[in-house]
Amino acid sequence: MSSIHAHLSGSSFPPEGLRVTARFEAGKLRIEAAGPLLELDPDQLIVSVGGFEEPQLYLNWLDANGKQAALQALAEADIAALLATAPAPLQAQLQQQWRQRGRQHRQVWGWLGGLAGAALLLGALAWWQAPRAAAWLAGLVPVAVEEKLGLAVLAQVRAQGGLLDSGAAQQAVQRIGADLTRGSRYQYRWFVKKDASVNAFAMPGGYVVVHTGLLEQAAGPTELAAVLAHEVQHIEQRHSLKQMIGALGWGALLSVTLGDVSGVAAPLAHQAGTLYFSRDMEEEADRLGFQALLRAHISPDGMLTFFQKLEKTTAGAAALPAWASSHPQTGERIERIRALIAQQPCPPCRPLDGDWRAVVGSLGAAK
């Protein structure tokens, strides 16, 4: 077949991706830029589709380092060529995904037609109680699509640089996080970001990032567990998804519901570290994070001491630490946590053990 024009992206390539040509030859996908670049077997490839006004088709795979890479056909003619010339092992995936995209579009137009008569009412409801409306609509997003969204945002965050998915600090975060997320519907992934700000954030679908500055601020693994317990609840209760979608509007929600996350990943990645949650969401994350610590038999005192530390830092500095500035009302929250500790004693709960000095010391090598 003649070569198609495509866009190649992944952690092994420049953040803006590469303009390439591709073709199936002798049963393999051959990708070229200035010269031969990649050669992939069909069984390595996973097909995904998207786009609402313009069709989009992606071939995804994991590179030699286990990182996601993707090839996007640039035009409808290129998509048609892929559909027509892909080898038999890939045809079933391509045809199934393309038929599913057609069904999704028909469903959406049906929904839009059915909702046309209620547009004024929905508009009034959205204006009157926009946060609740966004929360209800975000609840319609399947977990699989939420995870796909989180993965796309993660790729953008990774492209910004400084993201670690190995090493002593990342392993400590992952080990503690696993104790706090047993039985979850999400498959969590844990990362450390080389950044001096005292910050941590959660992305939809089970992706949690902790800054090195926060690890250096924490007195030990028990305080880190308190932060992770809080951030995990932003994912479990879909706070991250609701706030991100709410910030981008209903058009973005429609795209995500259809499974098309490519158009919203970049702006969501920009929001990820600075997302501001409502007071109710923060209270819920504190309360349910507290319960998660008790279930894991981890002392909740770390939640109290870490907030007290943030309060002292805030009082003695002109600017709030990043995590404190996006988590307001620190004094009130300290009192609520103190009340929870008094109301719900946990005899089996203990501070976490571990060589925290070695964990923090490893950050110097990471930097």
Secondary structure, DSSP 4 states (H G I P E B T S, - for coil): -PPEEEEEEETTS-TT-EEEEEEEETTEEEEESSSEEEEE-GGG-EEEEE-SSS-EEEEEEE-TTS-EEEEEE-SHHHHHHHHHH--HHHHHHHHHHHHHHHHHHHHHHHHHHHHGGGHHHHHHHHHHSHHHHHHHHHTTS-HHHHHHHHHHHHHHHHHTS-EESSSHHHHHHHHHHHHHSTT-SS--EEEEE--SSS-EEEETTTEEEEEHHHHHHSSSHHHHHHHHHHHHHHHHTTHHHHHHHHHH-HHHHHHHHTT--TTTHHHHHHHHTT----HHHHHHHHHHHHHHHHHTTB-THHHHHHHHHHHHHHHTSSS--HHHHTS--HHHHHHHHHHHHHHS--TT-BPPPS-HHHHHHHHHHH-
